[in-house]
């Protein structure tokens, strides 16, 4: 009789552990879905930076040179960036 009671206890404990595992699996699947949704922008951003890298490499020294000049240079830098953006948009 005691042996039968201990088997019942073990069976109930096993069912509890299986239920907890299933809850953990579902929680993990939900978290993975949330992470995928939250990071969906990453591939697009990486692709954009990769395509803009040559322009950034060319424009950075020029921007540093112009920023090191007088305040008037900042205005011309902004105008140059706007012009560069327009050219880039046409080329794309």
PDB file of N, CA, C and O in Angstrom:
ATOM      1  N   UNK A   1       0.815  -1.186   0.000  1.00  0.00           N
ATOM      2  CA  UNK A   1       0.000   0.000   0.000  1.00  0.00           C
ATOM      3  C   UNK A   1       0.865   1.259   0.000  1.00  0.00           C
ATOM      4  O   UNK A   1       0.593   2.208  -0.735  1.00  0.00           O
ATOM      5  N   UNK A   2       1.917   1.258   0.837  1.00  0.00           N
ATOM      6  CA  UNK A   2       2.797   2.413   0.910  1.00  0.00           C
ATOM      7  C   UNK A   2       3.527   2.587  -0.417  1.00  0.00           C
ATOM      8  O   UNK A   2       3.791   3.703  -0.864  1.00  0.00           O
ATOM      9  N   UNK A   3       3.844   1.449  -1.034  1.00  0.00           N
ATOM     10  CA  UNK A   3       4.538   1.511  -2.326  1.00  0.00           C
ATOM     11  C   UNK A   3       3.622   2.140  -3.382  1.00  0.00           C
ATOM     12  O   UNK A   3       4.096   2.917  -4.211  1.00  0.00           O
ATOM     13  N   UNK A   4       2.363   1.833  -3.370  1.00  0.00           N
ATOM     14  CA  UNK A   4       1.395   2.380  -4.311  1.00  0.00           C
ATOM     15  C   UNK A   4       1.221   3.899  -4.094  1.00  0.00           C
ATOM     16  O   UNK A   4       1.091   4.656  -5.056  1.00  0.00           O
ATOM     17  N   UNK A   5       1.220   4.322  -2.852  1.00  0.00           N
ATOM     18  CA  UNK A   5       1.090   5.759  -2.536  1.00  0.00           C
ATOM     19  C   UNK A   5       2.321   6.518  -3.017  1.00  0.00           C
ATOM     20  O   UNK A   5       2.206   7.639  -3.513  1.00  0.00           O
ATOM     21  N   UNK A   6       3.487   5.918  -2.874  1.00  0.00           N
ATOM     22  CA  UNK A   6       4.699   6.595  -3.311  1.00  0.00           C
ATOM     23  C   UNK A   6       4.736   6.688  -4.828  1.00  0.00           C
ATOM     24  O   UNK A   6       5.237   7.675  -5.366  1.00  0.00           O
ATOM     25  N   UNK A   7       4.215   5.681  -5.535  1.00  0.00           N
ATOM     26  CA  UNK A   7       4.141   5.751  -6.990  1.00  0.00           C
ATOM     27  C   UNK A   7       3.176   6.836  -7.435  1.00  0.00           C
ATOM     28  O   UNK A   7       3.437   7.532  -8.416  1.00  0.00           O
ATOM     29  N   UNK A   8       2.074   6.988  -6.733  1.00  0.00           N
ATOM     30  CA  UNK A   8       1.125   8.056  -7.051  1.00  0.00           C
ATOM     31  C   UNK A   8       1.758   9.422  -6.840  1.00  0.00           C
ATOM     32  O   UNK A   8       1.565  10.336  -7.641  1.00  0.00           O
ATOM     33  N   UNK A   9       2.508   9.553  -5.767  1.00  0.00           N
ATOM     34  CA  UNK A   9       3.191  10.826  -5.486  1.00  0.00           C
ATOM     35  C   UNK A   9       4.204  11.139  -6.583  1.00  0.00           C
ATOM     36  O   UNK A   9       4.298  12.272  -7.054  1.00  0.00           O
ATOM     37  N   UNK A  10       4.953  10.127  -6.977  1.00  0.00           N
ATOM     38  CA  UNK A  10       5.937  10.332  -8.046  1.00  0.00           C
ATOM     39  C   UNK A  10       5.256  10.686  -9.365  1.00  0.00           C
ATOM     40  O   UNK A  10       5.748  11.528 -10.118  1.00  0.00           O
ATOM     41  N   UNK A  11       4.134  10.048  -9.640  1.00  0.00           N
ATOM     42  CA  UNK A  11       3.401  10.332 -10.874  1.00  0.00           C
ATOM     43  C   UNK A  11       2.879  11.770 -10.874  1.00  0.00           C
ATOM     44  O   UNK A  11       2.961  12.458 -11.892  1.00  0.00           O
ATOM     45  N   UNK A  12       2.349  12.221  -9.753  1.00  0.00           N
ATOM     46  CA  UNK A  12       1.872  13.605  -9.650  1.00  0.00           C
ATOM     47  C   UNK A  12       3.023  14.597  -9.793  1.00  0.00           C
ATOM     48  O   UNK A  12       2.893  15.640 -10.433  1.00  0.00           O
ATOM     49  N   UNK A  13       4.139  14.250  -9.187  1.00  0.00           N
ATOM     50  CA  UNK A  13       5.310  15.141  -9.290  1.00  0.00           C
ATOM     51  C   UNK A  13       5.802  15.216 -10.733  1.00  0.00           C
ATOM     52  O   UNK A  13       6.184  16.284 -11.211  1.00  0.00           O
ATOM     53  N   UNK A  14       5.789  14.093 -11.412  1.00  0.00           N
ATOM     54  CA  UNK A  14       6.191  14.056 -12.821  1.00  0.00           C
ATOM     55  C   UNK A  14       5.264  14.930 -13.667  1.00  0.00           C
ATOM     56  O   UNK A  14       5.734  15.686 -14.519  1.00  0.00           O
ATOM     57  N   UNK A  15       3.957  14.832 -13.439  1.00  0.00           N
ATOM     58  CA  UNK A  15       3.000  15.647 -14.178  1.00  0.00           C
ATOM     59  C   UNK A  15       3.229  17.141 -13.915  1.00  0.00           C
ATOM     60  O   UNK A  15       3.128  17.965 -14.824  1.00  0.00           O
ATOM     61  N   UNK A  16       3.535  17.469 -12.674  1.00  0.00           N
ATOM     62  CA  UNK A  16       3.821  18.867 -12.329  1.00  0.00           C
ATOM     63  C   UNK A  16       5.062  19.374 -13.061  1.00  0.00           C
ATOM     64  O   UNK A  16       5.069  20.488 -13.583  1.00  0.00           O
ATOM     65  N   UNK A  17       6.093  18.564 -13.095  1.00  0.00           N
ATOM     66  CA  UNK A  17       7.323  18.958 -13.793  1.00  0.00           C
ATOM     67  C   UNK A  17       7.087  19.102 -15.295  1.00  0.00           C
ATOM     68  O   UNK A  17       7.620  20.024 -15.914  1.00  0.00           O
ATOM     69  N   UNK A  18       6.312  18.222 -15.882  1.00  0.00           N
ATOM     70  CA  UNK A  18       5.998  18.312 -17.311  1.00  0.00           C
ATOM     71  C   UNK A  18       5.218  19.594 -17.588  1.00  0.00           C
ATOM     72  O   UNK A  18       5.480  20.278 -18.578  1.00  0.00           O
ATOM     73  N   UNK A  19       4.260  19.923 -16.720  1.00  0.00           N
ATOM     74  CA  UNK A  19       3.479  21.151 -16.898  1.00  0.00           C
ATOM     75  C   UNK A  19       4.373  22.384 -16.783  1.00  0.00           C
ATOM     76  O   UNK A  19       4.232  23.325 -17.564  1.00  0.00           O
ATOM     77  N   UNK A  20       5.287  22.388 -15.819  1.00  0.00           N
ATOM     78  CA  UNK A  20       6.216  23.523 -15.673  1.00  0.00           C
ATOM     79  C   UNK A  20       7.111  23.669 -16.910  1.00  0.00           C
ATOM     80  O   UNK A  20       7.371  24.783 -17.365  1.00  0.00           O
ATOM     81  N   UNK A  21       7.576  22.548 -17.443  1.00  0.00           N
ATOM     82  CA  UNK A  21       8.419  22.589 -18.651  1.00  0.00           C
ATOM     83  C   UNK A  21       7.650  23.180 -19.827  1.00  0.00           C
ATOM     84  O   UNK A  21       8.188  23.973 -20.600  1.00  0.00           O
ATOM     85  N   UNK A  22       6.396  22.787 -19.952  1.00  0.00           N
ATOM     86  CA  UNK A  22       5.589  23.313 -21.050  1.00  0.00           C
ATOM     87  C   UNK A  22       5.386  24.825 -20.903  1.00  0.00           C
ATOM     88  O   UNK A  22       5.439  25.562 -21.887  1.00  0.00           O
ATOM     89  N   UNK A  23       5.157  25.274 -19.682  1.00  0.00           N
ATOM     90  CA  UNK A  23       5.023  26.722 -19.443  1.00  0.00           C
ATOM     91  C   UNK A  23       6.317  27.437 -19.802  1.00  0.00           C
ATOM     92  O   UNK A  23       6.282  28.509 -20.407  1.00  0.00           O
ATOM     93  N   UNK A  24       7.455  26.862 -19.441  1.00  0.00           N
ATOM     94  CA  UNK A  24       8.749  27.472 -19.765  1.00  0.00           C
ATOM     95  C   UNK A  24       8.982  27.493 -21.279  1.00  0.00           C
ATOM     96  O   UNK A  24       9.517  28.471 -21.803  1.00  0.00           O
ATOM     97  N   UNK A  25       8.593  26.438 -21.983  1.00  0.00           N
ATOM     98  CA  UNK A  25       8.737  26.410 -23.442  1.00  0.00           C
ATOM     99  C   UNK A  25       7.902  27.503 -24.098  1.00  0.00           C
ATOM    100  O   UNK A  25       8.373  28.204 -24.994  1.00  0.00           O
ATOM    101  N   UNK A  26       6.673  27.641 -23.649  1.00  0.00           N
ATOM    102  CA  UNK A  26       5.798  28.672 -24.218  1.00  0.00           C
ATOM    103  C   UNK A  26       6.310  30.080 -23.907  1.00  0.00           C
ATOM    104  O   UNK A  26       6.255  30.965 -24.761  1.00  0.00           O
ATOM    105  N   UNK A  27       6.807  30.282 -22.690  1.00  0.00           N
ATOM    106  CA  UNK A  27       7.370  31.578 -22.323  1.00  0.00           C
ATOM    107  C   UNK A  27       8.591  31.900 -23.177  1.00  0.00           C
ATOM    108  O   UNK A  27       8.755  33.031 -23.633  1.00  0.00           O
ATOM    109  N   UNK A  28       9.434  30.917 -23.390  1.00  0.00           N
ATOM    110  CA  UNK A  28      10.623  31.113 -24.219  1.00  0.00           C
ATOM    111  C   UNK A  28      10.239  31.437 -25.655  1.00  0.00           C
ATOM    112  O   UNK A  28      10.845  32.312 -26.273  1.00  0.00           O
ATOM    113  N   UNK A  29       9.243  30.745 -26.195  1.00  0.00           N
ATOM    114  CA  UNK A  29       8.792  31.022 -27.563  1.00  0.00           C
ATOM    115  C   UNK A  29       8.247  32.448 -27.666  1.00  0.00           C
ATOM    116  O   UNK A  29       8.487  33.134 -28.660  1.00  0.00           O
ATOM    117  N   UNK A  30       7.520  32.892 -26.648  1.00  0.00           N
ATOM    118  CA  UNK A  30       6.996  34.255 -26.640  1.00  0.00           C
ATOM    119  C   UNK A  30       8.131  35.287 -26.598  1.00  0.00           C
ATOM    120  O   UNK A  30       8.085  36.293 -27.305  1.00  0.00           O
ATOM    121  N   UNK A  31       9.133  35.034 -25.778  1.00  0.00           N
ATOM    122  CA  UNK A  31      10.271  35.955 -25.686  1.00  0.00           C
ATOM    123  C   UNK A  31      11.049  36.013 -26.997  1.00  0.00           C
ATOM    124  O   UNK A  31      11.482  37.088 -27.411  1.00  0.00           O
ATOM    125  N   UNK A  32      11.230  34.878 -27.646  1.00  0.00           N
ATOM    126  CA  UNK A  32      11.922  34.856 -28.946  1.00  0.00           C
ATOM    127  C   UNK A  32      11.145  35.673 -29.971  1.00  0.00           C
ATOM    128  O   UNK A  32      11.740  36.420 -30.747  1.00  0.00           O
ATOM    129  N   UNK A  33       9.830  35.537 -29.981  1.00  0.00           N
ATOM    130  CA  UNK A  33       9.001  36.315 -30.910  1.00  0.00           C
ATOM    131  C   UNK A  33       9.120  37.807 -30.620  1.00  0.00           C
ATOM    132  O   UNK A  33       9.199  38.614 -31.546  1.00  0.00           O
ATOM    133  N   UNK A  34       9.133  38.174 -29.351  1.00  0.00           N
ATOM    134  CA  UNK A  34       9.288  39.598 -28.988  1.00  0.00           C
ATOM    135  C   UNK A  34      10.646  40.136 -29.422  1.00  0.00           C
ATOM    136  O   UNK A  34      10.742  41.251 -29.935  1.00  0.00           O
ATOM    137  N   UNK A  35      11.679  39.353 -29.218  1.00  0.00           N
ATOM    138  CA  UNK A  35      13.028  39.797 -29.610  1.00  0.00           C
ATOM    139  C   UNK A  35      13.120  39.941 -31.123  1.00  0.00           C
ATOM    140  O   UNK A  35      13.708  40.902 -31.618  1.00  0.00           O
ATOM    141  N   UNK A  36      12.547  38.999 -31.860  1.00  0.00           N
ATOM    142  CA  UNK A  36      12.577  39.089 -33.326  1.00  0.00           C
ATOM    143  C   UNK A  36      11.842  40.336 -33.804  1.00  0.00           C
ATOM    144  O   UNK A  36      12.296  41.005 -34.732  1.00  0.00           O
ATOM    145  N   UNK A  37      10.721  40.650 -33.181  1.00  0.00           N
ATOM    146  CA  UNK A  37       9.971  41.844 -33.554  1.00  0.00           C
ATOM    147  C   UNK A  37      10.750  43.104 -33.208  1.00  0.00           C
ATOM    148  O   UNK A  37      10.800  44.047 -33.998  1.00  0.00           O
ATOM    149  N   UNK A  38      11.355  43.117 -32.030  1.00  0.00           N
ATOM    150  CA  UNK A  38      12.077  44.311 -31.581  1.00  0.00           C
ATOM    151  C   UNK A  38      13.346  44.563 -32.389  1.00  0.00           C
ATOM    152  O   UNK A  38      13.790  45.707 -32.484  1.00  0.00           O
ATOM    153  N   UNK A  39      13.933  43.531 -32.968  1.00  0.00           N
ATOM    154  CA  UNK A  39      15.187  43.696 -33.709  1.00  0.00           C
ATOM    155  C   UNK A  39      15.005  43.555 -35.213  1.00  0.00           C
ATOM    156  O   UNK A  39      15.978  43.318 -35.930  1.00  0.00           O
ATOM    157  N   UNK A  40      13.799  43.693 -35.696  1.00  0.00           N
ATOM    158  CA  UNK A  40      13.542  43.557 -37.130  1.00  0.00           C
ATOM    159  C   UNK A  40      14.224  44.665 -37.930  1.00  0.00           C
ATOM    160  O   UNK A  40      14.504  44.483 -39.115  1.00  0.00           O
ATOM    161  N   UNK A  41      14.494  45.808 -37.303  1.00  0.00           N
ATOM    162  CA  UNK A  41      15.103  46.941 -37.995  1.00  0.00           C
ATOM    163  C   UNK A  41      16.612  46.747 -38.209  1.00  0.00           C
ATOM    164  O   UNK A  41      17.199  47.443 -39.037  1.00  0.00           O
ATOM    165  N   UNK A  42      17.232  45.848 -37.505  1.00  0.00           N
ATOM    166  CA  UNK A  42      18.693  45.709 -37.553  1.00  0.00           C
ATOM    167  C   UNK A  42      19.216  45.364 -38.950  1.00  0.00           C
ATOM    168  O   UNK A  42      20.142  46.037 -39.403  1.00  0.00           O
ATOM    169  N   UNK A  43      18.690  44.366 -39.663  1.00  0.00           N
ATOM    170  CA  UNK A  43      19.240  44.064 -40.997  1.00  0.00           C
ATOM    171  C   UNK A  43      19.119  45.235 -41.963  1.00  0.00           C
ATOM    172  O   UNK A  43      20.027  45.476 -42.759  1.00  0.00           O
ATOM    173  N   UNK A  44      18.002  45.967 -41.902  1.00  0.00           N
ATOM    174  CA  UNK A  44      17.839  47.114 -42.792  1.00  0.00           C
ATOM    175  C   UNK A  44      18.875  48.194 -42.484  1.00  0.00           C
ATOM    176  O   UNK A  44      19.451  48.789 -43.394  1.00  0.00           O
ATOM    177  N   UNK A  45      19.105  48.438 -41.203  1.00  0.00           N
ATOM    178  CA  UNK A  45      20.072  49.459 -40.804  1.00  0.00           C
ATOM    179  C   UNK A  45      21.488  49.056 -41.200  1.00  0.00           C
ATOM    180  O   UNK A  45      22.263  49.884 -41.678  1.00  0.00           O
ATOM    181  N   UNK A  46      21.819  47.797 -41.002  1.00  0.00           N
ATOM    182  CA  UNK A  46      23.154  47.315 -41.384  1.00  0.00           C
ATOM    183  C   UNK A  46      23.342  47.439 -42.892  1.00  0.00           C
ATOM    184  O   UNK A  46      24.412  47.840 -43.349  1.00  0.00           O
ATOM    185  N   UNK A  47      22.328  47.106 -43.660  1.00  0.00           N
ATOM    186  CA  UNK A  47      22.423  47.230 -45.115  1.00  0.00           C
ATOM    187  C   UNK A  47      22.578  48.696 -45.521  1.00  0.00           C
ATOM    188  O   UNK A  47      23.350  49.010 -46.426  1.00  0.00           O
ATOM    189  N   UNK A  48      21.852  49.588 -44.860  1.00  0.00           N
ATOM    190  CA  UNK A  48      21.943  51.007 -45.187  1.00  0.00           C
ATOM    191  C   UNK A  48      23.334  51.546 -44.859  1.00  0.00           C
ATOM    192  O   UNK A  48      23.925  52.266 -45.663  1.00  0.00           O
ATOM    193  N   UNK A  49      23.852  51.205 -43.702  1.00  0.00           N
ATOM    194  CA  UNK A  49      25.189  51.666 -43.321  1.00  0.00           C
ATOM    195  C   UNK A  49      26.225  51.096 -44.286  1.00  0.00           C
ATOM    196  O   UNK A  49      27.173  51.787 -44.660  1.00  0.00           O
ATOM    197  N   UNK A  50      26.049  49.847 -44.686  1.00  0.00           N
ATOM    198  CA  UNK A  50      26.978  49.248 -45.646  1.00  0.00           C
ATOM    199  C   UNK A  50      26.957  49.958 -46.987  1.00  0.00           C
ATOM    200  O   UNK A  50      28.000  50.128 -47.618  1.00  0.00           O
ATOM    201  N   UNK A  51      25.780  50.373 -47.424  1.00  0.00           N
ATOM    202  CA  UNK A  51      25.699  51.072 -48.705  1.00  0.00           C
ATOM    203  C   UNK A  51      26.161  52.519 -48.588  1.00  0.00           C
ATOM    204  O   UNK A  51      26.628  53.097 -49.569  1.00  0.00           O
ATOM    205  N   UNK A  52      26.039  53.109 -47.407  1.00  0.00           N
ATOM    206  CA  UNK A  52      26.445  54.505 -47.222  1.00  0.00           C
ATOM    207  C   UNK A  52      27.910  54.636 -46.791  1.00  0.00           C
ATOM    208  O   UNK A  52      28.439  55.747 -46.742  1.00  0.00           O
ATOM    209  N   UNK A  53      28.561  53.530 -46.482  1.00  0.00           N
ATOM    210  CA  UNK A  53      29.933  53.585 -45.965  1.00  0.00           C
ATOM    211  C   UNK A  53      30.905  54.324 -46.886  1.00  0.00           C
ATOM    212  O   UNK A  53      31.690  55.130 -46.387  1.00  0.00           O
ATOM    213  N   UNK A  54      30.895  54.095 -48.200  1.00  0.00           N
ATOM    214  CA  UNK A  54      31.837  54.848 -49.040  1.00  0.00           C
ATOM    215  C   UNK A  54      31.592  56.353 -48.981  1.00  0.00           C
ATOM    216  O   UNK A  54      32.541  57.137 -48.977  1.00  0.00           O
ATOM    217  N   UNK A  55      30.331  56.757 -48.936  1.00  0.00           N
ATOM    218  CA  UNK A  55      30.027  58.187 -48.856  1.00  0.00           C
ATOM    219  C   UNK A  55      30.447  58.749 -47.502  1.00  0.00           C
ATOM    220  O   UNK A  55      30.934  59.876 -47.419  1.00  0.00           O
ATOM    221  N   UNK A  56      30.262  57.978 -46.461  1.00  0.00           N
ATOM    222  CA  UNK A  56      30.676  58.436 -45.140  1.00  0.00           C
ATOM    223  C   UNK A  56      32.196  58.561 -45.061  1.00  0.00           C
ATOM    224  O   UNK A  56      32.716  59.497 -44.454  1.00  0.00           O
ATOM    225  N   UNK A  57      32.900  57.618 -45.676  1.00  0.00           N
ATOM    226  CA  UNK A  57      34.364  57.685 -45.669  1.00  0.00           C
ATOM    227  C   UNK A  57      34.868  58.911 -46.439  1.00  0.00           C
ATOM    228  O   UNK A  57      35.866  59.524 -46.060  1.00  0.00           O
ATOM    229  N   UNK A  58      34.180  59.254 -47.503  1.00  0.00           N
ATOM    230  CA  UNK A  58      34.584  60.428 -48.276  1.00  0.00           C
ATOM    231  C   UNK A  58      34.181  61.729 -47.585  1.00  0.00           C
ATOM    232  O   UNK A  58      34.914  62.717 -47.626  1.00  0.00           O
ATOM    233  N   UNK A  59      33.027  61.719 -46.961  1.00  0.00           N
ATOM    234  CA  UNK A  59      32.509  62.952 -46.379  1.00  0.00           C
ATOM    235  C   UNK A  59      33.060  63.297 -45.016  1.00  0.00           C
ATOM    236  O   UNK A  59      33.037  64.468 -44.637  1.00  0.00           O
ATOM    237  N   UNK A  60      33.549  62.341 -44.268  1.00  0.00           N
ATOM    238  CA  UNK A  60      34.026  62.599 -42.910  1.00  0.00           C
ATOM    239  C   UNK A  60      35.218  63.545 -42.869  1.00  0.00           C
ATOM    240  O   UNK A  60      35.187  64.488 -42.079  1.00  0.00           O
ATOM    241  N   UNK A  61      36.264  63.358 -43.665  1.00  0.00           N
ATOM    242  CA  UNK A  61      37.369  64.312 -43.625  1.00  0.00           C
ATOM    243  C   UNK A  61      36.934  65.721 -44.036  1.00  0.00           C
ATOM    244  O   UNK A  61      37.376  66.710 -43.452  1.00  0.00           O
ATOM    245  N   UNK A  62      36.077  65.801 -45.032  1.00  0.00           N
ATOM    246  CA  UNK A  62      35.580  67.106 -45.455  1.00  0.00           C
ATOM    247  C   UNK A  62      34.777  67.774 -44.348  1.00  0.00           C
ATOM    248  O   UNK A  62      34.928  68.972 -44.110  1.00  0.00           O
ATOM    249  N   UNK A  63      33.937  67.021 -43.680  1.00  0.00           N
ATOM    250  CA  UNK A  63      33.144  67.571 -42.578  1.00  0.00           C
ATOM    251  C   UNK A  63      34.052  68.027 -41.444  1.00  0.00           C
ATOM    252  O   UNK A  63      33.807  69.075 -40.847  1.00  0.00           O
ATOM    253  N   UNK A  64      35.090  67.265 -41.137  1.00  0.00           N
ATOM    254  CA  UNK A  64      36.031  67.670 -40.090  1.00  0.00           C
ATOM    255  C   UNK A  64      36.772  68.941 -40.468  1.00  0.00           C
ATOM    256  O   UNK A  64      36.979  69.818 -39.628  1.00  0.00           O
ATOM    257  N   UNK A  65      37.169  69.042 -41.718  1.00  0.00           N
ATOM    258  CA  UNK A  65      37.860  70.243 -42.175  1.00  0.00           C
ATOM    259  C   UNK A  65      36.957  71.465 -42.077  1.00  0.00           C
ATOM    260  O   UNK A  65      37.368  72.517 -41.587  1.00  0.00           O
ATOM    261  N   UNK A  66      35.725  71.315 -42.546  1.00  0.00           N
ATOM    262  CA  UNK A  66      34.816  72.450 -42.514  1.00  0.00           C
ATOM    263  C   UNK A  66      34.389  72.806 -41.094  1.00  0.00           C
ATOM    264  O   UNK A  66      34.188  73.982 -40.790  1.00  0.00           O
ATOM    265  N   UNK A  67      34.248  71.823 -40.232  1.00  0.00           N
ATOM    266  CA  UNK A  67      33.848  72.098 -38.852  1.00  0.00           C
ATOM    267  C   UNK A  67      34.969  72.795 -38.090  1.00  0.00           C
ATOM    268  O   UNK A  67      34.700  73.524 -37.135  1.00  0.00           O
ATOM    269  N   UNK A  68      36.210  72.587 -38.491  1.00  0.00           N
ATOM    270  CA  UNK A  68      37.329  73.220 -37.817  1.00  0.00           C
ATOM    271  C   UNK A  68      37.527  74.661 -38.237  1.00  0.00           C
ATOM    272  O   UNK A  68      38.363  75.361 -37.665  1.00  0.00           O
ATOM    273  N   UNK A  69      36.788  75.110 -39.208  1.00  0.00           N
ATOM    274  CA  UNK A  69      36.918  76.489 -39.675  1.00  0.00           C
ATOM    275  C   UNK A  69      35.967  77.395 -38.915  1.00  0.00           C
ATOM    276  O   UNK A  69      35.428  77.005 -37.879  1.00  0.00           O
ATOM    277  N   UNK A  70      35.765  78.563 -39.408  1.00  0.00           N
ATOM    278  CA  UNK A  70      34.933  79.556 -38.733  1.00  0.00           C
ATOM    279  C   UNK A  70      33.456  79.143 -38.738  1.00  0.00           C
ATOM    280  O   UNK A  70      33.066  78.234 -39.470  1.00  0.00           O
ATOM    281  N   UNK A  71      32.635  79.817 -37.916  1.00  0.00           N
ATOM    282  CA  UNK A  71      31.207  79.451 -37.862  1.00  0.00           C
ATOM    283  C   UNK A  71      30.517  79.513 -39.223  1.00  0.00           C
ATOM    284  O   UNK A  71      29.539  78.803 -39.457  1.00  0.00           O
ATOM    285  N   UNK A  72      31.018  80.348 -40.108  1.00  0.00           N
ATOM    286  CA  UNK A  72      30.436  80.429 -41.435  1.00  0.00           C
ATOM    287  C   UNK A  72      30.550  79.079 -42.151  1.00  0.00           C
ATOM    288  O   UNK A  72      29.725  78.736 -42.998  1.00  0.00           O
ATOM    289  N   UNK A  73      31.579  78.331 -41.795  1.00  0.00           N
ATOM    290  CA  UNK A  73      31.814  77.034 -42.431  1.00  0.00           C
ATOM    291  C   UNK A  73      30.711  76.033 -42.080  1.00  0.00           C
ATOM    292  O   UNK A  73      30.409  75.139 -42.870  1.00  0.00           O
ATOM    293  N   UNK A  74      30.115  76.181 -40.903  1.00  0.00           N
ATOM    294  CA  UNK A  74      29.035  75.267 -40.532  1.00  0.00           C
ATOM    295  C   UNK A  74      27.836  75.427 -41.456  1.00  0.00           C
ATOM    296  O   UNK A  74      27.157  74.457 -41.794  1.00  0.00           O
ATOM    297  N   UNK A  75      27.590  76.670 -41.857  1.00  0.00           N
ATOM    298  CA  UNK A  75      26.494  76.916 -42.783  1.00  0.00           C
ATOM    299  C   UNK A  75      26.796  76.264 -44.128  1.00  0.00           C
ATOM    300  O   UNK A  75      25.920  75.651 -44.738  1.00  0.00           O
ATOM    301  N   UNK A  76      28.030  76.398 -44.583  1.00  0.00           N
ATOM    302  CA  UNK A  76      28.388  75.785 -45.859  1.00  0.00           C
ATOM    303  C   UNK A  76      28.419  74.255 -45.735  1.00  0.00           C
ATOM    304  O   UNK A  76      28.128  73.543 -46.696  1.00  0.00           O
ATOM    305  N   UNK A  77      28.774  73.762 -44.552  1.00  0.00           N
ATOM    306  CA  UNK A  77      28.739  72.320 -44.330  1.00  0.00           C
ATOM    307  C   UNK A  77      27.310  71.806 -44.439  1.00  0.00           C
ATOM    308  O   UNK A  77      27.066  70.778 -45.069  1.00  0.00           O
ATOM    309  N   UNK A  78      26.375  72.510 -43.833  1.00  0.00           N
ATOM    310  CA  UNK A  78      24.970  72.102 -43.908  1.00  0.00           C
ATOM    311  C   UNK A  78      24.492  72.137 -45.358  1.00  0.00           C
ATOM    312  O   UNK A  78      23.779  71.238 -45.804  1.00  0.00           O
ATOM    313  N   UNK A  79      24.885  73.172 -46.085  1.00  0.00           N
ATOM    314  CA  UNK A  79      24.493  73.264 -47.494  1.00  0.00           C
ATOM    315  C   UNK A  79      25.110  72.114 -48.294  1.00  0.00           C
ATOM    316  O   UNK A  79      24.456  71.537 -49.163  1.00  0.00           O
ATOM    317  N   UNK A  80      26.359  71.788 -48.000  1.00  0.00           N
ATOM    318  CA  UNK A  80      27.033  70.688 -48.686  1.00  0.00           C
ATOM    319  C   UNK A  80      26.395  69.344 -48.374  1.00  0.00           C
ATOM    320  O   UNK A  80      26.250  68.496 -49.254  1.00  0.00           O
ATOM    321  N   UNK A  81      26.017  69.155 -47.124  1.00  0.00           N
ATOM    322  CA  UNK A  81      25.353  67.910 -46.758  1.00  0.00           C
ATOM    323  C   UNK A  81      24.001  67.787 -47.457  1.00  0.00           C
ATOM    324  O   UNK A  81      23.623  66.706 -47.908  1.00  0.00           O
ATOM    325  N   UNK A  82      23.286  68.893 -47.542  1.00  0.00           N
ATOM    326  CA  UNK A  82      22.000  68.874 -48.227  1.00  0.00           C
ATOM    327  C   UNK A  82      22.194  68.544 -49.701  1.00  0.00           C
ATOM    328  O   UNK A  82      21.454  67.744 -50.273  1.00  0.00           O
ATOM    329  N   UNK A  83      23.196  69.169 -50.305  1.00  0.00           N
ATOM    330  CA  UNK A  83      23.499  68.903 -51.705  1.00  0.00           C
ATOM    331  C   UNK A  83      23.885  67.434 -51.886  1.00  0.00           C
ATOM    332  O   UNK A  83      23.412  66.777 -52.814  1.00  0.00           O
ATOM    333  N   UNK A  84      24.736  66.923 -51.010  1.00  0.00           N
ATOM    334  CA  UNK A  84      25.156  65.523 -51.092  1.00  0.00           C
ATOM    335  C   UNK A  84      23.984  64.572 -50.939  1.00  0.00           C
ATOM    336  O   UNK A  84      23.918  63.548 -51.619  1.00  0.00           O
ATOM    337  N   UNK A  85      23.065  64.903 -50.055  1.00  0.00           N
ATOM    338  CA  UNK A  85      21.885  64.072 -49.860  1.00  0.00           C
ATOM    339  C   UNK A  85      21.035  64.045 -51.128  1.00  0.00           C
ATOM    340  O   UNK A  85      20.526  62.994 -51.519  1.00  0.00           O
ATOM    341  N   UNK A  86      20.884  65.197 -51.764  1.00  0.00           N
ATOM    342  CA  UNK A  86      20.097  65.265 -52.992  1.00  0.00           C
ATOM    343  C   UNK A  86      20.748  64.434 -54.096  1.00  0.00           C
ATOM    344  O   UNK A  86      20.065  63.714 -54.824  1.00  0.00           O
ATOM    345  N   UNK A  87      22.077  64.538 -54.214  1.00  0.00           N
ATOM    346  CA  UNK A  87      22.787  63.762 -55.232  1.00  0.00           C
ATOM    347  C   UNK A  87      22.657  62.271 -54.935  1.00  0.00           C
ATOM    348  O   UNK A  87      22.404  61.475 -55.840  1.00  0.00           O
ATOM    349  N   UNK A  88      22.829  61.894 -53.677  1.00  0.00           N
ATOM    350  CA  UNK A  88      22.729  60.498 -53.300  1.00  0.00           C
ATOM    351  C   UNK A  88      21.336  59.954 -53.588  1.00  0.00           C
ATOM    352  O   UNK A  88      21.185  58.824 -54.054  1.00  0.00           O
ATOM    353  N   UNK A  89      20.326  60.760 -53.310  1.00  0.00           N
ATOM    354  CA  UNK A  89      18.945  60.339 -53.543  1.00  0.00           C
ATOM    355  C   UNK A  89      18.690  60.117 -55.033  1.00  0.00           C
ATOM    356  O   UNK A  89      17.979  59.186 -55.410  1.00  0.00           O
ATOM    357  N   UNK A  90      19.267  60.967 -55.878  1.00  0.00           N
ATOM    358  CA  UNK A  90      19.104  60.802 -57.330  1.00  0.00           C
ATOM    359  C   UNK A  90      19.838  59.548 -57.822  1.00  0.00           C
ATOM    360  O   UNK A  90      19.336  58.823 -58.681  1.00  0.00           O
ATOM    361  N   UNK A  91      21.003  59.307 -57.279  1.00  0.00           N
ATOM    362  CA  UNK A  91      21.804  58.144 -57.702  1.00  0.00           C
ATOM    363  C   UNK A  91      21.163  56.845 -57.279  1.00  0.00           C
ATOM    364  O   UNK A  91      21.292  55.828 -57.961  1.00  0.00           O
ATOM    365  N   UNK A  92      20.492  56.872 -56.189  1.00  0.00           N
ATOM    366  CA  UNK A  92      19.861  55.667 -55.675  1.00  0.00           C
ATOM    367  C   UNK A  92      18.707  55.327 -56.565  1.00  0.00           C
ATOM    368  O   UNK A  92      18.014  54.337 -56.327  1.00  0.00           O
TER     369      UNK A  92
END
